[in-house]
Amino acid sequence: MSVIKVYNYTGTCASATLSGIDARCDVSFGGIKRILIGNRDLFDIGFSDVHYEVPGTLVKMITKIEPKPEYTTQSPKFVQFLFRRGTGSYTSTVAPDIAIGNSFATTEVTLQFSRAEAGKRLAIQSLINTGDACVIIEDMYGKYLFLGLDQNVIVTNAVMQSGTAQTDLSGFTLTLQDVSLELPFFINAAANEATDLYVDINSLTAPIEPPLTESGIQDPDMTT
């Protein structure tokens, strides 16, 4: 059963609706498959309450990712950052301050790319320079999360290294950060099928060709 998250820890908001969590026997599988990155200022993002998993259960989800009217003719798109299995993850942490009455969620995405190559350097440096990104994460269950709803996603750390021993990483590590009012929202798959989402998630499941492009990253010999 899905959960509608409520920040009301002090019981001061009578209109808040709580939802429980059922005991389940699902297998938990760590890691993420890939991320998609776009220019946040070029897109309108919308969300609404939709029925999800359990009939009658309403969950707030992202239901629209579309170019802003002034950028429609430019057809802005998201680019893929692909990486080896076991080298990408995200962590979302909520830090409520009961005394002050505010709350926000910080999400950090950490990625690792083997081999220091010019194309990867260009993609990472471009992401650093823009300072204006939104991110879609595909997790290991085929679900999609959106980062950048309240503020732009930024690069907080990027390392290019050779390593010392033969077993050391020779390549890049990258950390992205999103700070939003709530935990990351999932993207509504039904809305995507109805073409309400500008990003066609289903059409992006195949590996990109060529393996390395100026607009994205695919790690060499990547396994999925």
ROTI-392552 format. One line per field, with one value per residue: x, y, z of N, C-alpha, C in turn; residue number from 1. Coordinates in Angstrom, 1 decimal. Atoms other than C-alpha are relative to their C-alpha. Example, Ala and Ser with C-alpha at 12.3 -4.5 7.8 and 13.67 -1.06 7.14 Angstrom:
% ROTI-392552
n_c1: (0.9,-0.9)
n_c2: (-1.2,-1.1)
n_c3: (0.0,0.0)
ca_c1: (12.3,13.7)
ca_c2: (-4.5,-1.1)
ca_c3: (7.8,7.1)
c_c1: (0.9,-0.8)
c_c2: (1.2,1.1)
c_c3: (0.0,0.8)
num: (1,2)
***
This chain:
% ROTI-392552
n_c1: (0.8,-0.7,0.1,0.0,-0.8,0.5,-1.0,0.6,-0.5,0.4,1.4,0.7,0.7,1.1,0.4,-0.9,0.5,-1.1,0.2,-0.9,-0.9,0.2,-1.1,-0.1,-1.1,-0.7,-1.4,-0.6,-1.1,-0.6,-0.6,0.8,-0.4,-0.6,0.6,0.2,-0.2,0.5,-0.1,1.3,0.7,0.7,1.2,1.1,0.2,1.3,0.3,1.3,0.3,0.4,0.2,-1.3,-0.2,1.2,1.2,0.6,-1.1,-0.5,-1.4,-0.4,-1.1,-0.3,0.8,-0.3,-1.3,0.1,-0.7,0.7,0.5,-1.0,-1.0,0.6,-0.6,-1.4,0.2,-1.0,0.1,-0.9,-1.1,-0.2,-1.3,0.0,-1.1,-0.1,0.8,-0.6,-0.8,0.9,1.0,0.5,0.5,0.8,0.1,0.9,-0.6,1.0,-0.3,1.2,0.0,0.2,1.2,-0.3,-0.5,-0.4,-0.7,-1.2,-0.3,-1.3,-0.2,-1.4,-0.3,-1.4,-0.3,-1.4,-0.8,0.0,0.1,0.3,1.5,0.6,-0.4,0.8,1.4,0.0,-0.3,1.2,0.9,-0.5,0.1,1.4,0.6,1.5,0.3,1.0,-0.5,0.9,-0.7,0.6,-0.6,-0.1,1.4,0.6,0.8,-0.7,0.1,-0.4,-0.7,0.0,1.4,0.1,-1.2,-0.8,-1.0,-1.4,-1.2,-0.7,-1.3,-0.4,-1.4,-0.6,-1.1,-0.7,-0.3,-1.4,-0.2,0.7,1.4,0.6,0.8,-0.5,1.2,0.7,1.1,0.9,1.1,1.1,0.8,1.4,0.6,1.4,0.9,0.4,-0.8,0.2,1.3,0.0,0.7,1.2,-0.2,1.2,0.0,-1.0,0.6,0.9,-0.8,0.0,-1.4,-0.8,-1.1,0.6,-0.8,-0.1,-0.8,-1.4,-0.5,-1.1,-1.3,-0.3,-1.1,-1.1,-0.1,-0.4,0.4,-0.3,1.2,0.3,-1.0,0.2,-1.3,-0.4,0.3,1.0,0.9,1.3)
n_c2: (-1.2,-1.2,-0.9,-1.4,-0.5,-1.2,-0.6,-0.4,0.8,-0.6,0.1,-1.3,-0.2,0.9,0.4,1.0,1.4,0.9,1.3,1.0,0.8,1.4,0.9,0.7,1.0,-0.4,0.0,-1.3,0.1,-1.3,-0.6,-0.6,0.5,-1.1,-1.3,-0.8,-1.4,-1.0,-1.4,-0.2,-1.2,0.2,0.9,-0.1,1.3,0.0,1.2,0.1,1.2,1.1,1.3,0.7,1.4,0.5,-0.7,-0.9,-0.7,-1.1,-0.3,-1.1,0.4,-0.9,0.4,-0.8,-0.6,-0.6,-1.2,-1.2,-0.5,-0.7,0.9,1.1,0.2,0.5,1.4,0.4,1.4,0.5,0.9,1.1,0.3,1.5,0.3,1.5,0.5,-0.1,-1.2,-1.1,0.1,-1.3,0.0,-1.2,-0.2,-1.1,-0.6,-0.9,-0.8,-0.2,-1.3,-1.0,0.3,0.2,1.3,0.1,1.3,-0.1,1.3,0.0,1.1,0.2,0.8,0.3,0.3,0.5,-0.6,-1.5,-0.3,-1.4,-0.1,0.0,-1.3,-1.0,0.1,-0.4,-1.4,-0.8,0.1,-0.9,-1.4,-0.5,-0.4,-0.1,1.3,0.8,1.4,1.2,1.2,1.3,0.9,1.4,0.6,-0.6,-1.1,-1.3,-1.0,-1.3,-0.9,-1.4,-0.6,-1.2,-0.7,0.7,1.0,-0.5,0.8,-0.4,0.6,0.7,0.4,0.7,0.5,1.1,1.1,0.3,1.4,0.5,0.3,-1.3,-0.5,-1.0,-0.6,-1.1,0.1,-1.1,-0.1,-1.0,-0.3,-0.7,-0.4,-0.2,-0.1,1.4,1.1,0.0,0.6,1.0,-0.5,0.9,0.7,-0.1,-1.3,0.1,0.8,-0.9,-1.1,-1.3,-0.3,-0.3,1.0,1.3,0.9,1.4,0.0,-0.2,1.2,0.6,-0.7,-1.1,0.2,0.8,0.1,-1.2,-1.1,-1.3,-0.4,1.0,0.9,1.4,0.5,1.1,1.4,-0.1,1.2,-0.4)
n_c3: (0.0,0.1,-1.2,0.2,-1.1,-0.6,-0.8,-1.2,-1.1,-1.3,-0.1,0.0,1.2,-0.1,1.4,0.6,0.0,-0.1,0.7,-0.6,0.9,-0.2,0.0,1.4,0.1,1.2,0.0,0.1,0.9,0.0,1.2,1.1,1.3,0.8,-0.2,1.1,-0.4,0.8,-0.5,-0.7,0.4,1.3,-0.1,-0.9,-0.7,-0.7,-0.7,-0.5,-0.7,1.0,-0.6,0.2,-0.6,-0.7,0.4,-1.0,-0.7,0.8,-0.3,0.8,0.9,1.1,1.1,1.2,0.3,1.3,0.3,-0.2,1.3,0.7,0.4,0.7,1.3,-0.2,-0.3,-1.0,-0.3,-1.1,0.5,-0.9,-0.7,-0.3,-0.8,-0.3,-1.1,-1.4,-0.1,-0.1,-1.1,-0.6,-1.4,-0.3,-1.4,-0.4,-1.2,-0.6,-1.2,-0.6,-0.7,1.0,0.7,1.4,0.3,1.4,0.3,0.9,0.7,0.6,0.9,0.2,1.2,0.3,1.4,0.2,1.1,0.2,1.4,0.3,0.1,-1.3,-0.6,0.6,-0.5,-1.4,-0.1,0.5,-1.1,-1.1,0.5,0.1,-1.3,0.2,0.5,-0.6,0.2,-0.1,-0.4,0.2,-1.1,0.4,0.1,1.2,-0.4,0.3,-1.0,0.5,-0.9,0.5,0.0,-0.7,0.3,1.0,-0.5,0.2,-0.3,-1.2,-0.1,1.2,-0.1,1.1,-0.6,0.7,-0.9,-0.2,0.3,1.1,-0.4,-0.3,1.1,0.9,0.6,-0.6,-1.0,0.1,-1.0,0.3,-1.2,0.1,-1.2,0.3,-1.2,-0.3,0.6,1.5,0.5,1.1,1.3,0.3,1.2,0.8,0.7,1.0,1.1,0.6,0.6,-0.7,-0.3,1.2,0.1,0.3,-0.8,0.6,1.2,-0.4,-0.7,0.8,-0.2,1.0,1.0,-0.4,-1.5,-0.7,0.7,-0.7,-0.8,-1.1,-0.4,-0.2,-0.4,0.9,-0.5,-1.1,-0.1,-0.6)
ca_c1: (0.0,1.3,1.8,0.8,3.5,2.5,4.9,2.5,4.6,3.0,-0.7,-1.6,-3.1,-6.5,-7.0,-4.0,-4.9,-2.7,-2.2,-0.8,1.7,0.8,3.2,4.5,6.8,8.2,11.9,14.0,16.6,19.1,20.5,19.2,19.2,19.9,19.1,17.7,18.7,17.0,17.1,14.6,13.8,12.6,9.8,6.5,6.0,2.6,1.3,-2.0,-3.7,-4.1,-5.3,-2.2,-1.7,-4.6,-8.1,-9.5,-6.0,-5.1,-1.4,0.1,2.3,4.0,1.5,3.0,6.4,6.1,8.1,7.1,5.1,8.0,10.3,8.0,9.6,13.0,11.7,13.9,14.7,16.2,19.6,20.6,23.5,24.1,26.5,27.7,25.5,26.2,27.7,24.6,22.3,20.1,19.3,16.5,16.5,13.8,15.0,11.9,12.4,9.5,10.4,10.5,7.8,9.6,10.6,12.4,13.9,17.4,18.1,21.6,22.3,25.8,27.2,30.4,31.8,34.8,37.5,38.4,37.3,36.8,33.1,32.3,34.2,32.2,28.8,29.7,31.2,28.1,26.0,28.1,28.0,24.2,23.3,19.7,18.8,15.9,16.5,14.4,15.6,14.7,15.0,15.5,11.7,11.2,9.6,10.5,11.2,11.4,13.9,13.8,10.2,10.8,14.4,16.9,19.1,22.8,26.2,27.7,30.7,32.6,35.9,38.0,40.7,43.3,43.6,46.9,46.6,45.3,42.1,41.4,38.8,40.0,37.2,34.6,32.4,29.5,27.1,23.8,21.6,17.9,16.3,12.5,9.6,8.8,10.3,10.7,7.4,6.9,5.9,2.5,3.0,-0.6,-0.2,2.9,1.0,-1.6,1.2,0.6,4.3,6.6,9.4,8.3,9.8,9.0,10.8,14.1,14.5,16.9,20.6,21.7,23.8,26.6,27.8,29.2,27.6,28.2,24.6,24.8,26.9,27.1,29.8,31.9,30.9,28.0,26.0,22.3)
ca_c2: (0.0,3.4,6.2,9.8,11.5,14.1,16.5,17.1,15.8,18.1,17.3,20.9,20.3,18.7,18.5,16.2,12.6,9.8,6.5,3.3,0.8,-2.9,-5.7,-7.1,-9.8,-7.9,-8.3,-5.2,-4.6,-1.7,0.7,2.7,1.9,5.4,9.1,11.5,15.2,18.2,22.0,22.9,26.4,25.0,22.8,23.1,20.5,19.6,17.1,15.9,13.2,9.9,6.4,4.2,0.5,0.1,1.0,4.0,5.2,8.6,9.5,12.8,12.2,14.1,14.1,16.6,17.4,19.7,22.4,25.9,27.7,29.9,26.9,24.6,25.2,24.3,20.8,20.6,17.0,15.1,13.3,10.0,9.4,5.6,3.9,0.4,-1.6,-0.9,2.6,4.8,5.6,8.2,9.1,11.4,12.8,14.8,17.3,18.7,21.5,21.3,24.4,26.6,24.8,24.2,21.0,20.1,17.0,16.8,14.2,13.4,11.3,9.8,8.4,6.8,6.6,4.5,6.0,9.7,10.6,13.9,13.2,12.4,15.5,17.6,16.3,16.7,20.1,21.3,20.0,21.9,25.1,25.2,25.2,24.7,21.0,18.7,14.9,11.8,8.7,5.2,2.8,-0.9,-1.6,0.5,3.3,7.0,9.7,13.5,15.8,19.6,20.4,23.2,24.2,23.4,20.3,21.3,19.6,19.6,17.5,16.3,14.4,13.4,11.0,8.5,6.3,4.9,1.1,-1.0,-1.7,2.1,3.9,5.8,8.1,10.4,10.6,12.9,14.1,15.9,17.6,18.5,20.4,20.3,20.8,17.0,13.7,13.1,12.5,9.5,10.1,8.7,6.0,6.2,9.9,9.0,6.4,9.1,11.3,13.9,13.7,15.3,12.8,9.5,7.2,4.0,5.1,5.7,2.1,1.1,1.9,5.1,5.0,5.8,4.7,8.1,11.4,15.1,15.3,12.3,9.5,5.8,4.0,1.6,-2.1,-1.0,-4.0,-3.6)
ca_c3: (0.0,-0.9,1.7,1.5,3.5,6.0,7.7,10.6,13.5,16.1,15.3,14.6,11.2,11.5,7.7,7.2,6.3,7.5,5.6,6.9,5.5,5.1,5.9,2.5,1.4,-1.6,-2.4,-1.9,-4.6,-4.2,-6.7,-9.7,-13.4,-14.9,-14.7,-17.2,-17.0,-18.4,-18.2,-15.5,-16.7,-20.1,-18.6,-16.9,-14.2,-12.8,-10.3,-9.0,-6.9,-8.9,-8.1,-7.6,-6.9,-4.5,-5.9,-4.1,-2.8,-4.0,-4.2,-5.3,-8.4,-11.2,-14.1,-16.5,-17.9,-20.9,-22.6,-21.5,-24.3,-25.2,-25.7,-27.5,-30.9,-29.5,-28.5,-25.3,-24.3,-21.4,-21.9,-20.4,-17.9,-17.9,-15.6,-14.5,-12.2,-8.5,-9.2,-8.8,-5.9,-4.3,-0.7,0.4,3.9,5.6,8.2,10.1,12.6,14.9,16.9,13.8,12.0,8.7,6.9,3.7,2.0,0.6,-2.0,-3.1,-6.2,-6.4,-9.7,-10.8,-14.4,-15.4,-17.6,-17.8,-21.3,-23.1,-23.9,-20.3,-19.1,-21.5,-20.3,-16.6,-17.1,-19.0,-16.1,-13.6,-15.7,-16.2,-12.5,-13.7,-13.9,-13.2,-12.9,-13.5,-11.7,-12.9,-9.9,-10.0,-10.0,-13.2,-11.3,-12.0,-9.5,-10.2,-8.7,-9.1,-8.3,-5.9,-6.7,-9.4,-9.0,-8.7,-8.8,-5.3,-6.0,-9.1,-9.1,-12.0,-11.0,-12.2,-9.1,-7.9,-7.8,-10.6,-8.6,-8.1,-10.1,-13.1,-14.1,-12.5,-9.4,-9.4,-6.7,-7.5,-4.9,-4.8,-2.0,-2.0,0.4,0.3,-0.5,-4.3,-6.2,-8.4,-12.1,-13.0,-15.6,-16.7,-17.6,-19.6,-21.6,-22.3,-23.7,-21.0,-20.2,-22.7,-21.8,-23.4,-20.7,-22.7,-25.8,-23.8,-22.6,-25.4,-25.0,-26.7,-29.8,-30.2,-26.7,-25.9,-26.9,-26.1,-24.6,-22.2,-20.8,-21.2,-19.4,-21.6,-21.3,-19.1,-17.8,-16.9)
c_c1: (0.9,-0.3,0.0,0.7,-0.6,1.1,-0.5,0.4,-0.6,-1.6,-0.8,-0.8,-1.1,-0.4,0.9,-0.6,1.2,-0.4,1.0,0.8,-0.3,1.3,0.0,1.2,0.8,1.6,0.6,1.3,0.6,0.5,-1.0,0.5,0.7,-0.7,-0.2,0.1,-0.5,0.2,-1.3,-0.8,-0.8,-1.3,-1.0,-0.2,-1.3,-0.2,-1.4,-0.2,-0.5,-0.2,1.3,0.0,-1.2,-1.2,-0.5,1.1,0.5,1.4,0.4,1.2,0.2,-0.9,0.2,1.4,0.0,0.8,-0.9,-0.4,1.1,1.2,-0.5,0.7,1.4,0.0,1.1,-0.2,0.9,1.1,0.2,1.4,-0.1,1.3,0.0,-0.9,0.7,0.8,-0.9,-1.0,-0.6,-0.4,-0.7,-0.2,-0.8,0.6,-1.1,0.5,-1.3,-0.2,-0.3,-1.3,0.2,0.5,0.4,0.7,1.2,0.3,1.3,0.1,1.5,0.2,1.5,0.2,1.4,0.6,-0.2,0.1,-0.5,-1.5,-0.7,0.3,-0.9,-1.4,0.0,0.3,-1.2,-1.1,0.3,-0.3,-1.5,-0.6,-1.5,-0.5,-1.2,0.4,-1.2,0.8,-0.8,0.6,0.0,-1.3,-0.6,-0.9,0.8,-0.3,0.4,0.7,0.1,-1.3,0.0,1.3,0.8,1.0,1.4,1.0,0.7,1.4,0.3,1.5,0.4,1.4,0.6,0.1,1.5,0.2,-0.9,-1.5,-0.7,-0.9,0.8,-1.2,-0.5,-0.9,-0.7,-1.1,-1.0,-0.8,-1.3,-0.5,-1.4,-0.8,-0.4,0.9,-0.3,-1.4,0.3,-0.7,-1.1,0.2,-1.2,-0.1,1.0,-0.6,-1.1,0.6,-0.2,1.4,0.8,1.1,-0.7,1.0,0.2,0.9,1.5,0.6,1.1,1.3,0.2,1.1,0.4,0.2,0.3,-0.4,0.3,-1.2,-0.3,1.2,-0.4,1.3,0.4,-0.3,-1.0,-0.9,-1.3,-0.7)
c_c2: (1.2,0.9,1.4,0.6,1.3,0.5,0.4,-0.8,0.5,-0.1,1.3,0.2,-1.0,-0.5,-1.1,-1.4,-1.0,-1.3,-1.0,-0.8,-1.5,-0.8,-0.7,-0.8,0.3,0.0,1.4,-0.1,1.4,0.5,0.7,-0.4,1.2,1.3,0.7,1.5,1.0,1.4,0.4,1.2,-0.2,-0.8,0.5,-1.3,0.1,-1.4,0.0,-1.3,-1.0,-1.3,-0.8,-1.3,-0.5,0.8,0.9,0.8,1.1,0.4,1.2,-0.4,1.0,-0.5,0.8,0.5,0.5,1.2,1.2,0.6,0.7,-0.8,-1.1,-0.3,-0.6,-1.5,-0.5,-1.5,-0.3,-0.9,-1.1,0.0,-1.5,-0.3,-1.5,-0.3,0.1,1.3,1.2,-0.2,1.3,-0.2,1.2,0.0,1.2,0.6,1.0,0.8,0.4,1.3,1.2,-0.2,-0.2,-1.4,0.0,-1.3,0.3,-1.3,0.2,-1.3,-0.1,-1.0,-0.2,-0.4,-0.4,0.7,1.5,0.3,1.4,0.2,0.1,1.3,1.1,0.0,0.4,1.5,0.9,0.0,1.0,1.5,0.5,0.4,0.0,-1.4,-0.6,-1.4,-1.0,-1.2,-1.2,-1.0,-1.4,-0.7,0.6,1.1,1.3,1.0,1.3,0.8,1.4,0.7,1.4,0.9,-0.8,-1.0,0.6,-1.1,0.5,-0.5,-0.7,-0.3,-0.7,-0.5,-1.2,-1.3,-0.2,-1.5,-0.4,-0.2,1.3,0.4,1.0,0.5,1.1,-0.5,1.3,0.0,1.1,0.2,0.7,0.3,0.4,0.0,-1.4,-1.0,0.0,-0.6,-1.0,0.6,-1.0,-0.6,0.1,1.3,-0.1,-0.8,0.8,1.2,1.3,0.4,0.3,-1.0,-1.3,-1.0,-1.3,0.0,0.1,-1.3,-0.7,0.7,1.0,-0.4,1.3,-0.1,1.2,1.2,1.3,0.4,-1.0,-0.9,-1.4,-0.6,-1.2,-1.4,0.0,-1.3,0.5,-1.2)
c_c3: (0.0,1.2,-0.5,1.2,0.5,1.0,1.4,1.2,1.3,0.1,0.0,-1.2,-0.1,-1.4,-0.6,0.2,0.1,-0.8,0.6,-1.0,0.4,0.0,-1.4,0.0,-1.3,0.2,-0.2,-0.8,-0.1,-1.3,-0.9,-1.3,-0.8,0.4,-1.3,0.5,-1.0,0.6,0.7,-0.5,-1.3,0.2,1.0,0.7,0.8,0.7,0.5,0.7,-1.0,0.8,-0.3,0.8,0.7,-0.4,1.2,0.8,-0.9,0.5,-0.9,-0.9,-1.1,-1.2,-1.3,0.0,-1.4,-0.2,0.3,-1.4,-0.8,-0.5,-0.8,-1.3,0.1,0.3,1.0,0.4,1.2,-0.6,1.1,0.6,0.4,0.7,0.3,1.2,1.3,0.2,0.1,1.1,0.3,1.4,0.2,1.5,0.4,1.3,0.6,1.2,0.7,0.7,-0.9,-0.8,-1.5,-0.3,-1.5,-0.2,-0.9,-0.6,-0.7,-0.9,-0.3,-1.2,-0.2,-1.5,-0.2,-1.2,-0.1,-1.5,-0.3,-0.1,1.3,0.7,-0.5,0.6,1.5,0.2,-0.4,1.1,1.1,-0.4,0.0,1.3,0.0,-0.6,0.7,-0.4,0.1,0.3,-0.3,1.0,-0.6,-0.2,-1.3,0.3,-0.2,1.1,-0.6,1.0,-0.7,-0.1,0.6,-0.3,-1.0,0.6,-0.4,0.2,1.2,0.1,-1.3,0.1,-1.2,0.5,-0.8,0.8,0.1,-0.3,-1.2,0.3,0.3,-1.2,-0.8,-0.7,0.8,1.1,0.0,1.0,-0.4,1.2,-0.4,1.4,-0.3,1.3,0.5,-0.6,-1.5,-0.4,-1.1,-1.2,-0.3,-1.4,-0.9,-0.8,-1.1,-1.2,-0.8,-0.7,0.7,0.4,-1.3,-0.1,-0.2,0.7,-0.8,-1.2,0.3,0.6,-0.7,0.2,-1.1,-0.9,-0.6,1.5,0.7,-0.9,0.8,0.9,1.1,0.2,0.0,0.3,-0.9,0.7,1.2,0.0,0.7,0.5)
num: (1,2,3,4,5,6,7,8,9,10,11,12,13,14,15,16,17,18,19,20,21,22,23,24,25,26,27,28,29,30,31,32,33,34,35,36,37,38,39,40,41,42,43,44,45,46,47,48,49,50,51,52,53,54,55,56,57,58,59,60,61,62,63,64,65,66,67,68,69,70,71,72,73,74,75,76,77,78,79,80,81,82,83,84,85,86,87,88,89,90,91,92,93,94,95,96,97,98,99,100,101,102,103,104,105,106,107,108,109,110,111,112,113,114,115,116,117,118,119,120,121,122,123,124,125,126,127,128,129,130,131,132,133,134,135,136,137,138,139,140,141,142,143,144,145,146,147,148,149,150,151,152,153,154,155,156,157,158,159,160,161,162,163,164,165,166,167,168,169,170,171,172,173,174,175,176,177,178,179,180,181,182,183,184,185,186,187,188,189,190,191,192,193,194,195,196,197,198,199,200,201,202,203,204,205,206,207,208,209,210,211,212,213,214,215,216,217,218,219,220,221,222,223,224)
***
